[in-house]
Amino acid sequence: MQKNLLRKLVFTAPVLSGILLAGCLPVSEQNAKAPQYKNPTLEKVVIVSRHGIRSPEEDETKEALAQYTPYKWADWKVGVGHLTEKGAQLETYFGQYLNEYLTQQGLLNKQECDSGKNIRVYSNSVPRTISTGKAITAGAFANCNVKTEHQNKIGETDPIFSVDVRTDSEDFKKQVLSGVDLAKTNDKLEPNHQLLAELIDFKNSNECRIQKDCTFIEEDGHLRIEKGKRPSIKSGDLRVSKSIVNALLLQYYEGLPADRIAGGNIDTEEEWLKINKIKDEYFRASRGYQPAAAHIAYPLIKTIRQDLEGSRKISVLVGHDSNIVSLLSALGVKDYTLPGQFEKTPIGGKVFFEIWKDSESGQKLVKTKYVYQSAQQLRKGEKLSLASPPKEVVLEMDKCKTDRDGFCDYADFNAILDNIAKMPVNAD
C-alpha cells in the first residue's frame, strides 16, 4: 500500500477524529453548571512520576530489532535501560518547575526545605528510576534536607512499584483473560501495523528478504497471568511491534536527527500518534483492564493513600509507565488526550494527586492531573518554569465527578480506594 494512500485511510477515520475531539473538551465545558469553591488552598500533593528518557531495554536494542528494518538503530552511551544524560537534565528542569509551583502554592518554603521532614522522593530501586529521582530532587529541592530514597536491593523491583500478580486464584485469572481478546486487538490495529511496516521498510528487512517471512503481523500471542510474574503478552507479534515503536520514540526524544530515525520516513505528528497506538493498546491489553489493573496497582495505591492521609506534604514516587497505566485504570480514570504528546503515559510525565481544602466550607477536595512535557519540549530539551510550564490535563474518574475547576470530593475519591482495598485478591 502506498504511503499517501495509507495516510488517507488512517487519518480521515471519523471514529478517531470523534475520540480526539471528545477527549480535548476542557473540563469547564464538560461541567459548566458544577459548583465552584471559594479560595481553596493546596494542602498536600502526591506525585507519581514515570522515569525520564532512557536507553532501550533488552527487547528494544539494535541487536534485538536489527532484523526488522534495513535502517540502522542508534548507538547509546549508557547501559541498557539506563537514564540518559539528556533524560537526567530534563528531569532536573521538571524539578525546577516543581520548586516554583510548590513555592507559589505555599507548600514549599525555607522552613520545610531546611527540615525536609514533610518531603519525600522515593523511587523504584532500578538505575533509571533512582537517577530520575535524584535529578528531580536536584531541581526541586536543591539545598533542602531531602535525598532520594529507595530500597537497598538495587536492580530488584521494589514491592511498591511491582506489577506482578500476587494471587493464584483461578477465578481471578479467568476473569482477566475473559476481558482481553488479542485477536480483536490486532484486527483493530491492522492499519497501525501496516503503517509501521511501511515506515521501517519491513519489506527490505532481513526478516522478510532472508527469512522469507514477509507478514509483519500474523501471530496474536497470548496473555500470561501467573502468580509472581507481571501480566504480559507472550510469543506475539504485538510485543515485537510495541518494542519497535518504543525504540523509535526513544530516539526521537533523545534528539537524533530525523533522517536517522527510520530513514527519515516519520515526518508527521499523525504518523507518530498512529504507530504509538500500538504501544498504548499493548499496555491496555496486558495491564490496563479490570480487575488486573486494580490488583497489580494496589501496592502503589496503598502507598499513595498512606501519604495522602499522613502528615507529609510533598511526596514524589518514581516508577514506570506500567505503574501509571494500571493506576489510572484501577481508579477508573476516563479516557483522556494529552495535547502535544504521542503517548498516553509520556516519558517523564507525572500524575498529581492534590488535596485541596475549601476555605469556606472546610471540605476536602481532590484534583488529579497529568503534568507532562510535550514531544517537542522533550526533543528540544526545553527548560521548564512557571513562565514556560509543562503541559497539564485534568483527569476525571468515573466515580469521582469533577467540577469546572477540576475538583472532586475527597470522600468520593476515598470510596474508590476503599473498593480497591476490599477486593479479595488484595487482602493483606
Secondary structure, 3 states (H helix, E strand, C coil): CCHHHHHHHHHCCHHHHHHHHHHCCCHHHHCCCCCCCCCCEEEEEEEEEECCCECCCHHHCHHHHHHHCCCCCCCCCCCCCCECHHHHHHHHHHHHHHHHHHHHCCCCCHHHHHHCCCEEEEECCCHHHHHHHHHHHHHHCCCCCCCEECCCCCCCCCCCCCCCECCCCHHHHHHHHHCCCHHHHHHHCHHHHHHHHHHCCHHHCHHHHCCCCCCCCCCCCEEECCECCCCEEECCHHHHHHHHHHHHHHHHHHCCCHHHCHHHCCCCHHHHHHHHHHHHHHHHHHHCCCCHHHHHCHHHHHHHHHHHHCCCCEEEEEECHHHHHHHHHHCCECCCCCCCCCCCCCCCCEEEEEEEECCCCCCEEEEEEEEECCHHHHHHCCCCCCCCCCEEEECCECCECCCCCCCEEHHHHHHHHHHHHCCHHHCC
